[in-house]
Amino acid sequence: MSGLLEVSVDWLALREAEDARARSATLASALPGLLGAGPFTVHDLGSGTGSMMRWLAPRLPGPQTWVLHDWNASLTARASEGRPPRDRAGRPVGIRSRIGELDRLDASALRGASLVTASALLDVLTAAEAHAIVEACVAAAVPVLLSLSVTGDVALTPWDPRDIRFARAFNAHQRREVAGRRLLGRYGATLVGGLFRLAGWNVRKAITTWQLDAGDRLLLAEWFDGWTAAAVEQEPGLLRESRGYRELRWAQQARGELSATVYHLDLLAWPR
């Protein structure tokens, strides 16, 4: 999995504020009623630089200890820099790291957990990896909050007929096979939600969105360039068409006319 989770610190920092705005506060607000009495140990899968921890910790009671699971030690090291986030009562949370591949996650890795979280993870899993993670969470028998899984739905304004072709190619790219791994892409959250239901768990969903416009020029530009580049990589036949399409969209961005809504799905699952 490590190559698929290769993300830059700059990209994670650029998207953090929009991620925080987009995540479902409604689903998060249900967690205190599901957690029981503290202290709490939260396991964050694919934690990166700790943006989920910084967003969620202040919304939960404490005391809290966060266990950050990621294959990239340099990212988790960033999460431990500076002042730690504080719980709802203002107490600093404890932070530990576990470095390793998430495809090897099992029930023993989540022993002692009070809550399992992840953000922007499910779409880069394979079906086998998703099954393994759900099995580990079911064995742990604690609530699970999974946020910001891409659905593949995007709405750009002003509309252009080429949007549809590029969206289809991007979604196919999200389902590509890399090093023998077929990614779940837009189906990740749907599959995982279904697996929790098959296990007899309660599942709640929330549609969540990035709303990118002139106030988010840098993130909008980075997202659009990455979105079109992935589409062209998947369908090289789009290369010629992409030149005029990109030039039009870049000009609209420069004038502050372009906006994009990028749809995600958040899931909250807990045992009955």
N, C-alpha and C positions, 0 to 999 in steps of 0.2 A: 504493500500500500504506500510505501514511503514516497515513491516518485509522484504519486497522484496527489499527495498532500503537500507537495512542494509549493509553498506560497511565500511571498516576500513579506518582510516586516513592514515595508512601506505600504503594500496593498492592504494588509490587515489594519494598519493605522488609519489609512484613508477611509476605509469602509466602517470603522467602529462606530462613529456617531450615528450613521444612517442605520446600521444594524440595531443599535440601542433604541432608536426611534421606532423601528419597524416591529421588533419582537412583540408578541402578544402579552401585554400587561394583564389582561383578563385571565389568561391561563396561569400566569405566574402568581396572581393573587389567590388562586385556589390552593397553592402549595402549603401555606402555613396550617391550614385545616387538615392536610393529609399527613403531615410530618410527625405529629405527636410532640413529645417533650424532648428538649435538647439534652446534651449537646449534639450537633449534627455533623456528619461527614458527607460531603458532596463530591462525587466523582464526575469530572468533566472530561468527556471523550473527545479527542481531537481538539484539545484546548487551545492550541496556538499560543498567542501572547496573553491569554486570559481575559478576553473581552466579555465572555459570558459571565465569568466570576465577577467582574467589575459591575456588570449590569444587574445581576441577580442577588448578589450577597446583601446589598442594602434593603432589599425587599423581603428578606427572610429573618426570622428570629435567630438567636444564637445560643451559646457560642457555636461558631462554625469552623470546620477545617475543610479546605478544598484540596482534593487530590487531582492534579492535572495530568491527564494521560495524553501523550503525544510521542511520535517517533523522533521529533526534532528537539534535541536538548537546548539548542540556542533559542528557540521560541519560548519554551517554558521558563528559561532563565530570565527572559524579558518580563514574564509575568510576575516574577518575584522581586523585580527592581522597584525601588521607591517605597512609598507608604502603601501598606496593604489596604484593600477595601475594608469597609466596616459593615457590621451587620446592622439590623434595624435598630438596635439599642445603642449603636455607636461604638461597639467593641471591634478591634481589628481581628480579621480572620486569620487563621493559620493556613499556610500553603505548603504542600508537598508535591513532588513531581514523580511520575513513573514513566520512564522512557521505554518505549517498545512499540511494536507493530500492533495495531488494533485488531488485525485479523486473527491474532492469537489470544484475544480476550476470552476469558472464561469466568465461571462463577467465583473462583478463588480470587480473581483480581478485584472483585467488588465486595469482598467480605468486609462486613462492618459498615457498609454504605447506608446512609439515610435517604439519599436522593442521587439519581443519575441524570446528567445533563449532556447536551451536545448542541452545537450550532453549526449550520452550513456543512454538515457531514454526510447525511444519508445519500445524497446524489452521487458521491464518489465511491460508494461501496459497491461490491458485487452482491448478488443474491445470497451466496454462501456466507459472506461476511455479515450481512444484515441478519440472517438467521442466527449466527453465532452470538451477535450482540444482543438480540432479543432474548435468546435462551439464557445468557448470563444475567440479564436484567430480571427475567422472570424468576430465576433461581434466587436472586437477591431479594425479591419480593418487596421492593421499595418504589415510590413514584419515579417517573421518568419524564423529563421535559426536553423535547427535541425541537429546536427552532430553526427557522430560515432554510428549509429544504426547497430548492427550486421546483417550480411546477412546469416550467417551460413557457408560461404565458407572459407575454410582454406587450405593452401598448405604448407606441410612440406617437407623439403629437408635435407637428402636423403628421397626419397619416400619409403613407406612401405605399403603393401596391407592392413594392419590393420588400417591404417589411415582412410579408408572409413567407417569401422564399428564404430570406435570411434566418427567420425564426425556425423554420423547418430544418434547415441545415444545421443550425446551432443545436437544436434538440437532438438531432442524429449524432452530432459530435459528442454530446453528453452521454450517449449510449454506446460509444465506441469501445472497441477492445484494445487494451493496452497491456502488453507483456502477458498475454493470456487471460486477462481479467476483463470481463464484460461489465461495464459500469451500469448502474441502475438509472442514473440521470433523473429525469422528471418523475420516474415511478418509485423512487426510493421511499418517500414518505407514505405513499399509498400502500406499498408492500409492508413496511414496518408496522403501520397502523393495523393492517389486516392480520399480521402475525400476533400482535398483542391481543386482538379480539379473539383469534383462534385459541389463545391461551386462557381465555375467559376473563380478560382484564377489561376495565372501563377505558374508553378512549374518547378524548375530546379533541376537536380540531379547530384551528383558526386560520383563516386566510390573512396573510401579512404581506405588506408591500414596501418596496423601496419607492419613494416618490422623488425622482431626480429632475431638477429644473435649473434655471439660471442661478439659483442660490447654491447649487452643488456642482458648479461647472467642472471642477477637476475630477470628481467622482463620476459624473456623467460622461466626460470624455474618456476616462480610463475604461469604464464599463462598455461604452459603445465600441471603442477600438478593439477590446478583447472579444466582444460578442461577434463583431463582423469578422475578425481574424479567425475565430474558431469555425465560423460558417464556411469561410473560404478554404480553410484547411480540410474540412469535411468534404466540400464540393468544389474542387478547383475550377470547375466550369463557371463559377460565380466571379472569378477574379476580374474579368473584363467589366462585368456589370458593377462590381464593387467600387470601381474607381469613381464613376459618376455619382453613385449612391453615397459614398463616403464624403465626397466633395460637397454635395448638397447638405448633408447632415452637419458637417463641420462648419459650413457657412451659417447654418441655422443656429448652431451652438454659439458662434461668435456674436451673433445678433441677439442672443438670449431668447430665441424663439423655440428651441427644442426642449421637450420634456419627455421623460420615460417613466412608466410604471412597470416595475419588475415584481412579479407575483411569487410568493413563497407560501409554504404551509408549515404551521407550527402544530406539534402534537403534545398532548399531555396524556399519559397512560398510568394507571395505578391498579393494583390488585383489588379484586372484589372482597 
